[in-house]
């Protein structure tokens, strides 16, 4: 009702202005009957509009109010859910930091174990290489001894040949060759007979 009165006064203002410009000798008269019928028509029009629009407007306002209420409730529930999710994420973050620290410790321990394993393996390999080198040295020394013995024997044979060549005559050589051939024939005969 408080809104209707200013609107009605606003609609009546042109009538007052029209009345002030009347040609009756400057006397201002208000056309009350015409003003009454205009006001009556206005009130009747507003009443019909109110009567026809009250239900849809009321329903629209009620729906809007319910929608706003649902939106507020939804926002509150979403806010509560966001708080719960934030708390869970903060817990996970704190837990994550603990897990990172635990993983760092585990990695440091694993690195220490691997270092110790590598050192042990290097020590074993060092011992194996040392043993292999000692075997190689021993084998090479034996081979060198055998080679020296073979060279000594070859030298002794050469010296003996030189001495024999100087001391043994042609007849002695033929006699030795016959003896050797006879010994070989005997060996050959005894092996065929058996």
Buried (B, 14 or more C-beta within 10 A) or exposed (E): EEEEEEEBEEEBEEBEEEBEEEEEEEEEEBEEEEBEEBBEEBEEEEEEEEEEEEEEEEEEEEEEEEEEEEEEEEEEEEEEEEEEEEEEEEEEEEEEEEEEEEEEEEEEEEEEEEEEEEEEEEEEEEEEEEEEEEEEEEEEEEEEEEEEEEEEEEEEEEEEEEEEEEEEEEEEEEEEEEEEEEEEEEEEEEEEEE
